[in-house]
């Protein structure tokens, strides 16, 4: 099992929409997340001292081929539609990786 965390800015005028979307995530999208060996998936929101809203996502990957599972999600038509609905709510960080939408974070501590 490997833990993943990432961060992205949430556009202020999209806050209510984003919260509403995630209060009723499409069942097919949830099923694809599970099928992709992702468990304990959470998204947190926080306003930081710069007055901007940020989202922090956390999940655990329990599969054996992360790249293959993520590619499967990226090719799933309903997941792509979900992302198309959610992406206008985001403002990606400028220093994210070239292939990233949400910026990866580095785990520096964990305790079970």
Backbone as JSON, one array per atom type, in Angstrom:
{
  "sequence": "XXXXXXXXXXXXXXXXXXXXXXXXXXXXXXXXXXXXXXXXXXXXXXXXXXXXXXXXXXXXXXXXXXXXXXXXXXXXXXXXXXXXXXXXXXXXXXXXXXXXXXXXXXXXXXXX",
  "N": [[0.84, -1.18, 0.0], [0.51, 2.21, -0.81], [0.61, 5.63, 0.07], [-0.88, 8.64, -1.11], [-0.78, 12.12, -1.59], [-2.1, 15.27, -2.61], [-2.38, 18.64, -3.89], [-4.37, 21.49, -4.74], [-5.53, 24.66, -5.92], [-8.72, 26.01, -5.11], [-11.14, 27.64, -6.92], [-12.59, 30.59, -5.78], [-15.22, 31.41, -6.49], [-16.3, 29.01, -7.2], [-16.62, 27.38, -5.08], [-19.05, 26.55, -3.66], [-20.32, 25.06, -5.68], [-18.42, 23.02, -6.07], [-18.38, 21.72, -3.6], [-21.04, 20.83, -3.54], [-21.01, 19.07, -5.76], [-19.33, 17.06, -4.77], [-20.78, 16.13, -2.69], [-22.47, 14.44, -3.82], [-21.23, 12.41, -5.51], [-20.91, 10.86, -8.65], [-22.11, 7.54, -8.96], [-20.83, 5.75, -10.73], [-18.34, 6.86, -11.02], [-17.31, 6.63, -8.44], [-17.24, 3.83, -8.36], [-15.3, 3.31, -10.32], [-13.05, 4.4, -9.12], [-12.71, 2.66, -6.96], [-12.34, 0.27, -8.41], [-9.91, 0.89, -9.48], [-8.14, 0.4, -7.51], [-7.96, 2.19, -5.38], [-8.28, 3.35, -2.13], [-9.65, 4.71, 0.95], [-10.04, 7.41, 0.2], [-9.98, 10.87, 0.32], [-10.95, 14.33, 0.31], [-9.9, 17.42, 1.4], [-10.58, 20.79, 2.47], [-9.24, 24.05, 2.76], [-8.75, 27.38, 3.8], [-5.97, 29.29, 3.32], [-3.37, 31.43, 4.77], [-2.86, 33.2, 2.65], [-5.31, 33.89, 1.83], [-6.57, 32.39, -0.08], [-8.48, 29.56, -1.22], [-7.75, 26.13, -0.76], [-7.51, 22.76, -1.88], [-6.87, 19.6, -0.51], [-5.99, 16.42, -1.33], [-6.17, 12.98, -0.42], [-5.24, 9.62, -0.68], [-5.08, 6.04, -0.6], [-3.23, 3.66, -2.31], [-3.74, 0.39, -3.3], [-3.12, -1.5, -5.16], [-1.18, -3.3, -7.66], [-0.06, -2.19, -9.93], [0.28, 0.83, -10.42], [0.54, 2.81, -12.47], [-0.82, 1.61, -14.65], [-3.41, 1.31, -13.55], [-4.06, 4.03, -13.11], [-4.0, 4.94, -15.71], [-6.15, 3.52, -16.73], [-8.24, 4.79, -15.38], [-7.98, 7.34, -16.5], [-8.81, 6.87, -19.05], [-11.43, 6.2, -18.89], [-14.68, 6.85, -19.91], [-16.85, 8.02, -18.33], [-15.49, 8.9, -16.05], [-13.84, 10.79, -17.24], [-15.79, 12.65, -18.05], [-16.68, 13.44, -15.51], [-14.34, 14.66, -14.53], [-14.25, 16.77, -16.37], [-16.38, 18.28, -15.45], [-15.51, 18.97, -12.91], [-12.96, 20.21, -13.22], [-13.14, 23.01, -14.04], [-13.5, 24.23, -11.61], [-11.1, 24.33, -10.38], [-7.83, 25.77, -9.8], [-4.89, 25.1, -10.92], [-1.7, 24.66, -9.28], [1.09, 26.7, -10.02], [3.65, 25.59, -9.92], [3.4, 22.87, -10.28], [3.97, 19.45, -11.36], [4.85, 18.63, -14.77], [3.01, 16.87, -16.03], [0.92, 16.93, -14.28], [-2.26, 17.72, -12.79], [-3.45, 18.15, -10.23], [-1.13, 19.08, -7.77], [1.52, 17.08, -6.72], [2.42, 15.89, -3.44], [4.9, 15.38, -0.89], [5.28, 12.68, 1.24], [6.24, 12.9, 4.54], [5.97, 11.94, 7.07], [4.38, 9.32, 8.81], [2.09, 7.55, 10.82], [0.74, 4.64, 12.09]],
  "CA": [[0.0, 0.0, 0.0], [1.23, 3.48, -0.86], [-0.23, 6.8, 0.32], [-0.68, 9.76, -2.02], [-1.41, 13.39, -1.25], [-1.9, 16.29, -3.62], [-3.0, 19.91, -3.54], [-4.76, 22.37, -5.84], [-6.34, 25.79, -5.47], [-10.14, 25.99, -5.45], [-11.6, 28.98, -7.27], [-13.54, 31.1, -4.78], [-16.59, 31.43, -7.01], [-16.71, 27.64, -7.49], [-16.62, 26.65, -3.81], [-20.34, 25.9, -3.4], [-20.52, 24.05, -6.72], [-17.5, 21.89, -5.84], [-18.89, 21.01, -2.42], [-22.26, 20.12, -3.96], [-20.62, 17.95, -6.61], [-18.74, 15.99, -3.97], [-21.8, 15.59, -1.79], [-23.23, 13.47, -4.61], [-20.34, 11.91, -6.56], [-21.57, 9.87, -9.5], [-21.8, 6.17, -8.54], [-19.89, 5.12, -11.66], [-17.01, 7.41, -10.72], [-16.88, 5.94, -7.21], [-16.91, 2.44, -8.71], [-14.02, 3.3, -11.05], [-12.0, 4.65, -8.12], [-12.53, 1.38, -6.26], [-11.77, -0.67, -9.39], [-8.53, 1.32, -9.71], [-7.36, 0.05, -6.32], [-7.83, 3.36, -4.5], [-9.09, 3.27, -0.92], [-9.47, 5.81, 1.9], [-9.9, 8.64, -0.59], [-10.59, 12.03, 0.97], [-10.55, 15.66, -0.12], [-10.04, 18.41, 2.46], [-10.54, 22.16, 2.0], [-8.69, 24.97, 3.76], [-8.33, 28.72, 3.38], [-4.65, 29.55, 3.88], [-3.14, 32.85, 5.07], [-2.9, 34.03, 1.44], [-6.74, 34.13, 1.64], [-7.08, 31.52, -1.13], [-8.95, 28.22, -0.82], [-6.99, 25.03, -1.32], [-7.99, 21.4, -1.66], [-5.84, 18.6, -0.29], [-6.55, 15.08, -1.5], [-5.4, 11.89, 0.15], [-5.76, 8.28, -0.92], [-4.15, 4.91, -0.49], [-3.25, 2.77, -3.47], [-3.53, -0.97, -2.81], [-2.91, -2.38, -6.29], [0.19, -3.71, -8.02], [0.4, -1.47, -11.11], [-0.31, 2.17, -10.28], [0.47, 3.48, -13.77], [-1.89, 0.96, -15.42], [-4.69, 1.67, -12.94], [-4.34, 5.44, -13.35], [-4.3, 5.05, -17.14], [-7.52, 3.04, -16.88], [-9.14, 5.87, -14.95], [-7.86, 8.44, -17.45], [-9.46, 6.47, -20.31], [-12.82, 5.87, -18.61], [-15.51, 7.96, -20.4], [-17.59, 8.72, -17.27], [-14.51, 9.62, -15.22], [-13.44, 11.98, -18.01], [-16.89, 13.62, -17.94], [-16.63, 13.97, -14.14], [-13.22, 15.59, -14.48], [-14.64, 17.96, -17.13], [-17.27, 19.06, -14.58], [-14.75, 19.46, -11.74], [-11.77, 21.0, -13.54], [-13.33, 24.47, -14.02], [-13.48, 24.7, -10.22], [-9.71, 24.31, -9.91], [-6.74, 26.59, -10.35], [-3.69, 24.32, -10.61], [-0.53, 25.39, -8.81], [2.03, 26.98, -11.1], [4.86, 24.77, -9.83], [3.08, 21.44, -10.34], [4.69, 18.69, -12.37], [4.43, 18.85, -16.15], [1.86, 16.03, -16.35], [-0.01, 16.95, -13.15], [-3.32, 18.73, -12.6], [-3.23, 18.36, -8.8], [0.3, 19.01, -7.49], [1.91, 16.02, -5.78], [3.09, 16.25, -2.2], [5.84, 14.37, -0.4], [5.01, 12.2, 2.59], [7.43, 12.98, 5.39], [5.71, 11.27, 8.33], [3.16, 8.52, 8.9], [2.01, 6.71, 12.01], [-0.48, 3.83, 12.17]],
  "C": [[0.88, 1.24, 0.0], [0.23, 4.62, -0.7], [0.14, 7.93, -0.65], [-1.42, 10.98, -1.5], [-1.14, 14.38, -2.37], [-2.72, 17.52, -3.24], [-3.3, 20.7, -4.81], [-5.55, 23.54, -5.25], [-7.78, 25.6, -5.94], [-10.57, 27.42, -5.75], [-12.72, 29.39, -6.31], [-14.99, 31.02, -5.27], [-17.13, 30.04, -7.36], [-16.85, 26.78, -6.23], [-17.93, 25.88, -3.6], [-20.63, 24.8, -4.41], [-19.68, 22.81, -6.43], [-17.97, 21.06, -4.64], [-20.14, 20.21, -2.79], [-21.94, 18.92, -4.83], [-20.14, 16.77, -5.78], [-19.66, 15.47, -2.88], [-22.61, 14.5, -2.5], [-22.39, 12.99, -5.8], [-21.06, 10.81, -7.34], [-21.16, 8.46, -9.1], [-20.78, 5.48, -9.44], [-18.46, 5.61, -11.42], [-16.46, 6.76, -9.45], [-16.46, 4.5, -7.52], [-15.58, 2.36, -9.44], [-12.85, 3.55, -10.09], [-11.69, 3.35, -7.38], [-11.86, 0.36, -7.18], [-10.3, -0.36, -9.64], [-7.64, 1.15, -8.49], [-7.05, 1.24, -5.42], [-8.8, 3.19, -3.34], [-8.79, 4.48, -0.04], [-9.23, 7.15, 1.2], [-10.66, 9.77, 0.1], [-10.11, 13.3, 0.28], [-10.88, 16.62, 1.02], [-9.94, 19.8, 1.85], [-10.03, 23.06, 3.13], [-8.38, 26.31, 3.11], [-7.01, 29.0, 4.08], [-4.44, 31.05, 4.09], [-3.1, 33.77, 3.84], [-4.33, 34.35, 1.02], [-7.35, 33.27, 0.53], [-7.53, 30.19, -0.54], [-8.1, 27.17, -1.52], [-7.68, 23.71, -0.97], [-6.78, 20.5, -1.48], [-6.5, 17.24, -0.45], [-5.58, 14.05, -0.93], [-6.05, 10.58, -0.26], [-4.65, 7.26, -0.74], [-4.34, 4.02, -1.7], [-2.87, 1.37, -3.02], [-3.31, -1.98, -3.94], [-1.45, -2.69, -6.52], [0.76, -2.96, -9.21], [-0.27, -0.1, -11.16], [-0.49, 2.84, -11.65], [-0.67, 2.91, -14.62], [-3.26, 1.35, -14.86], [-5.05, 3.13, -13.19], [-4.65, 5.69, -14.83], [-5.73, 4.59, -17.41], [-8.53, 4.08, -16.46], [-9.15, 6.99, -15.99], [-8.51, 8.13, -18.8], [-10.94, 6.16, -20.11], [-13.72, 7.05, -19.0], [-16.27, 8.72, -19.3], [-16.66, 9.47, -16.33], [-14.06, 10.89, -15.94], [-14.52, 13.05, -17.97], [-16.91, 14.26, -16.55], [-15.5, 15.0, -14.02], [-13.55, 16.88, -15.23], [-15.56, 18.87, -16.31], [-16.48, 19.71, -13.44], [-13.62, 20.42, -12.1], [-12.0, 22.52, -13.58], [-13.35, 25.07, -12.61], [-12.06, 24.9, -9.7], [-8.86, 25.41, -10.54], [-5.45, 25.86, -9.99], [-2.53, 25.21, -10.16], [0.47, 25.55, -9.95], [3.24, 26.05, -11.09], [4.59, 23.27, -9.85], [3.92, 20.77, -11.42], [4.06, 18.86, -13.74], [3.15, 18.08, -16.51], [0.77, 16.07, -15.27], [-1.09, 18.01, -13.32], [-3.27, 19.14, -11.13], [-1.72, 18.21, -8.57], [0.58, 17.94, -6.43], [2.55, 16.61, -4.53], [3.99, 15.1, -1.78], [5.45, 13.97, 1.02], [6.3, 12.23, 3.4], [7.22, 12.32, 6.76], [4.41, 10.49, 8.21], [3.23, 7.69, 10.17], [0.69, 5.94, 11.97], [-0.96, 3.78, 13.6]]
}
